[in-house]
Amino acid sequence: MSFDHFRFTLRATLFEWLGQSERALAAWESCARLRPENTIPVRSIAWIHAQKHRWEAAAEWFERAVALEPGHADSWFNLGYAREKLGQTEAALKAFGRCAELNPKHDRAWYGTGMILAHKGEHGRAVEFFERAAELQPFNGAAWHALGMAYHHTHQPDAVKRVIEHCLHHDGPAAKRLIHDAQRSDLTHLLE
């Protein structure tokens, strides 16, 4: 590592720690110019843009990150998230899928895919992805709620009830929200 690269890396890290993201961004960009093959500055630049909701720039830098390190599952997930924010659902699905291939336990990739499919009205396909996300995160009320709603949209009332019962043990507000959203007032007695 060159002295300049080390200096800019140290500055970027310090500015991030101090909450000065724009100064950290400038330092990371200097690192990336000095050593363009190093993925740490590239991912850091992408992440700062994502935090600032600058999705075009974030996606561009995450694309660079996956090109440099195609086996890094988190970079694929972040690329998918940025693409989803840009409304580029097919590109997001591809990136989430690659993330899940690289790391089948990456619950957010399964959940993100399910959300895109649900928004497209493909609830039957979404069920599979929400089931996997819920399996990986048994205490994640959002994943369970999404799974329950996918079951609701695919006319599986018994499965909706099972999800509500699960949520009652792990996330009461998610159970209550699912009863409301799935129009299952017949199950309000479970909340007592």
C-alpha positions as CSV (number, residue, x, y, z in Angstrom):
1,M,0.0,0.0,0.0
2,S,1.4,3.4,-0.9
3,F,1.7,6.1,1.7
4,D,-0.8,8.3,-0.1
5,H,-3.3,5.5,-0.3
6,F,-2.8,4.8,3.4
7,R,-3.2,8.5,4.2
8,F,-6.4,8.9,2.3
9,T,-7.8,5.6,3.7
10,L,-7.1,6.9,7.2
11,R,-8.6,10.3,6.4
12,A,-11.8,8.7,4.9
13,T,-12.2,6.4,8.0
14,L,-11.7,9.4,10.3
15,F,-14.2,11.5,8.5
16,E,-16.8,8.7,8.5
17,W,-16.3,8.3,12.2
18,L,-16.8,12.0,12.7
19,G,-20.0,11.9,10.6
20,Q,-18.5,14.1,7.8
21,S,-19.6,12.0,4.9
22,E,-18.8,14.4,2.1
23,R,-15.2,14.8,3.3
24,A,-15.1,11.0,3.7
25,L,-16.4,10.6,0.1
26,A,-13.7,12.9,-1.2
27,A,-11.0,10.9,0.6
28,W,-12.4,7.6,-0.6
29,E,-12.5,8.9,-4.2
30,S,-8.8,9.8,-3.9
31,C,-8.1,6.2,-2.7
32,A,-10.1,4.8,-5.6
33,R,-8.0,6.9,-8.1
34,L,-4.8,5.7,-6.5
35,R,-5.7,2.0,-6.4
36,P,-8.8,1.5,-8.7
37,E,-8.6,-2.3,-8.1
38,N,-9.2,-1.9,-4.4
39,T,-12.8,-2.7,-3.6
40,I,-12.9,-1.1,-0.1
41,P,-12.9,2.5,-1.4
42,V,-15.3,1.6,-4.2
43,R,-17.8,0.0,-1.8
44,S,-17.4,2.9,0.6
45,I,-18.1,5.5,-2.1
46,A,-21.2,3.5,-3.2
47,W,-22.4,3.2,0.4
48,I,-22.1,7.0,1.1
49,H,-24.1,7.7,-2.0
50,A,-26.7,5.2,-0.9
51,Q,-26.9,6.8,2.5
52,K,-27.5,10.2,0.8
53,H,-30.2,8.6,-1.4
54,R,-28.1,9.4,-4.5
55,W,-29.2,6.1,-6.2
56,E,-27.7,6.7,-9.6
57,A,-24.3,7.3,-8.2
58,A,-24.7,4.4,-5.7
59,A,-25.7,2.0,-8.4
60,E,-22.8,3.1,-10.6
61,W,-20.3,2.5,-7.8
62,F,-21.9,-0.8,-6.7
63,E,-21.6,-1.9,-10.4
64,R,-17.9,-1.2,-10.1
65,A,-17.7,-3.1,-6.9
66,V,-19.3,-6.3,-8.3
67,A,-17.1,-6.0,-11.4
68,L,-14.0,-5.9,-9.2
69,E,-15.2,-8.6,-6.8
70,P,-18.1,-10.7,-8.3
71,G,-18.2,-13.1,-5.4
72,H,-19.1,-10.4,-2.8
73,A,-22.8,-11.1,-2.0
74,D,-23.4,-7.9,0.0
75,S,-22.3,-5.8,-3.0
76,W,-24.8,-7.6,-5.2
77,F,-27.5,-7.0,-2.6
78,N,-26.7,-3.3,-2.4
79,L,-26.6,-3.0,-6.2
80,G,-30.1,-4.6,-6.2
81,Y,-31.4,-2.2,-3.6
82,A,-30.1,0.8,-5.5
83,R,-31.6,-0.5,-8.7
84,E,-34.9,-1.1,-7.0
85,K,-34.9,2.5,-5.7
86,L,-34.3,3.6,-9.3
87,G,-37.4,1.6,-10.4
88,Q,-35.2,-0.8,-12.4
89,T,-36.9,-3.9,-11.1
90,E,-35.5,-6.4,-13.6
91,A,-31.9,-5.3,-12.8
92,A,-32.7,-5.4,-9.1
93,L,-34.1,-9.0,-9.4
94,K,-31.0,-10.1,-11.2
95,A,-28.7,-8.6,-8.5
96,F,-30.8,-10.0,-5.6
97,G,-30.7,-13.4,-7.3
98,R,-27.0,-13.3,-7.7
99,C,-26.7,-12.3,-4.0
100,A,-28.8,-15.3,-3.0
101,E,-26.8,-17.6,-5.2
102,L,-23.6,-16.5,-3.5
103,N,-25.1,-16.5,0.0
104,P,-28.3,-18.5,0.3
105,K,-28.6,-17.3,3.9
106,H,-28.8,-13.6,2.9
107,D,-32.4,-13.0,4.0
108,R,-32.6,-9.5,2.7
109,A,-32.0,-10.8,-0.9
110,W,-34.9,-13.2,-0.6
111,Y,-37.1,-10.5,1.0
112,G,-36.2,-7.9,-1.6
113,T,-37.0,-10.3,-4.4
114,G,-40.3,-11.1,-2.8
115,M,-41.2,-7.4,-2.4
116,I,-40.5,-6.7,-6.1
117,L,-42.6,-9.7,-7.1
118,A,-45.4,-8.7,-4.8
119,H,-45.4,-5.1,-6.1
120,K,-45.6,-6.6,-9.6
121,G,-48.7,-8.6,-8.5
122,E,-46.9,-11.9,-8.8
123,H,-47.9,-13.0,-5.3
124,G,-47.6,-16.8,-6.1
125,R,-44.0,-16.4,-7.0
126,A,-43.4,-14.0,-4.0
127,V,-44.5,-16.7,-1.5
128,E,-41.4,-18.7,-2.2
129,F,-39.1,-15.8,-1.5
130,F,-41.0,-14.6,1.6
131,E,-41.0,-18.2,3.0
132,R,-37.2,-18.3,2.7
133,A,-36.8,-14.9,4.2
134,A,-39.1,-15.7,7.1
135,E,-37.3,-19.0,7.6
136,L,-34.0,-17.3,7.8
137,Q,-35.3,-14.5,10.1
138,P,-38.0,-16.1,12.4
139,F,-38.3,-12.9,14.4
140,N,-38.5,-10.4,11.5
141,G,-42.1,-9.2,11.7
142,A,-41.9,-7.4,8.3
143,A,-40.9,-10.6,6.5
144,W,-43.7,-12.6,8.2
145,H,-46.2,-9.8,7.4
146,A,-45.2,-9.9,3.8
147,L,-45.5,-13.7,3.7
148,G,-48.9,-13.5,5.3
149,M,-50.0,-10.9,2.7
150,A,-48.7,-13.1,-0.1
151,Y,-50.7,-16.0,1.2
152,H,-53.7,-13.7,1.5
153,H,-53.4,-12.6,-2.2
154,T,-53.1,-16.3,-3.3
155,H,-56.2,-17.2,-1.3
156,Q,-54.6,-19.4,1.3
157,P,-56.5,-18.5,4.5
158,D,-55.1,-21.3,6.6
159,A,-51.5,-20.3,5.8
160,V,-52.4,-16.7,6.7
161,K,-53.7,-17.9,10.1
162,R,-50.4,-19.9,10.7
163,V,-48.4,-16.7,10.0
164,I,-50.6,-14.7,12.4
165,E,-50.1,-17.4,15.1
166,H,-46.4,-17.3,14.5
167,C,-46.3,-13.5,14.8
168,L,-48.3,-13.6,18.0
169,H,-45.4,-15.3,19.6
170,H,-42.7,-13.1,18.1
171,D,-44.1,-9.8,17.0
172,G,-47.5,-8.9,18.3
173,P,-47.8,-5.6,16.3
174,A,-47.1,-7.6,13.1
175,A,-49.9,-10.0,13.9
176,K,-52.3,-7.2,14.6
177,R,-51.3,-5.4,11.3
178,L,-51.6,-8.7,9.3
179,I,-55.1,-9.3,10.8
180,H,-56.1,-5.9,9.6
181,D,-54.4,-5.9,6.2
182,A,-55.5,-9.4,5.3
183,Q,-59.1,-8.5,6.4
184,R,-59.1,-11.4,8.9
185,S,-61.3,-9.9,11.6
186,D,-62.4,-13.5,12.4
187,L,-59.0,-13.9,14.0
188,T,-59.0,-10.8,16.3
189,H,-59.8,-13.2,19.2
190,L,-56.3,-14.4,18.9
191,L,-55.0,-11.1,20.1
192,E,-56.6,-11.4,23.5
